């Protein structure tokens, strides 16, 4: 592990301006990252990850590049938003999430990201929150059996996130913190980390305005102290801009993080 045996550093394939595959893993490893968070948008590729051939191929990427397959950003979950009252869609998305959990386990990862953003209302309605709780309860047993974290990355307020997590009642279902998203939606990055400490599953390291780390509005020293305060250990995943030279950007941002977090 990095630093004081606390953190591993991962990067999203999109932050390398690359599709996920061996080349993205090799690039991440060459820069010095410990792993790659794959952005999964296609059901066909989910099925491939679940296959023996897919597991073996990803295993070869990991072995040959030294970069782990740390997590899945499960873009297919976006179908859920706007369809909360469509039982057929909800059933389909729950099944996809269950498959993504198993795929993450098969590739050696630790968790999946479920995105839900509402730039206008921020929070979903209480009725829809109850439906989401019900559906996450259907995913929780699979997550617990596989030992895979299910982490909601959302525009939701800390209060709603706490209500959802408490309602699900599983230590494997919680929040994917994002240091920049909190500010973007009018919250405080440090308060989000502290207030949702027991529900924090994974953390995105990102600055505002699509800036390199330390060049936006995020107070990284305060976030570092909050992360230490809540006792978080494990993966810090970069969602940083690739820019014109994603390798140079990756090296710059990784150097910043190692100096900041250890």
Secondary structure by P-SEA (a helix, b strand, c coil): ccccccbbbbbbcccccccccaaaaaaaaaacccccccccccaaaaaaaacaaaaaaaaaaaaaccccccccccccccccccccccaaaaaaaaaaaaaaaaaaaaacccbbbbbbbbcccccccaaaaaaaaaaaaaaaaaaaaacbbbbbbccccaaaaaaaaaaaccccbbbbccaaaaaaacccaaaaaaaacccccbbbbbbcccccccccccaaaaaaaaaaaacccccccccccccccaaaaaaaaaaaaaaacc
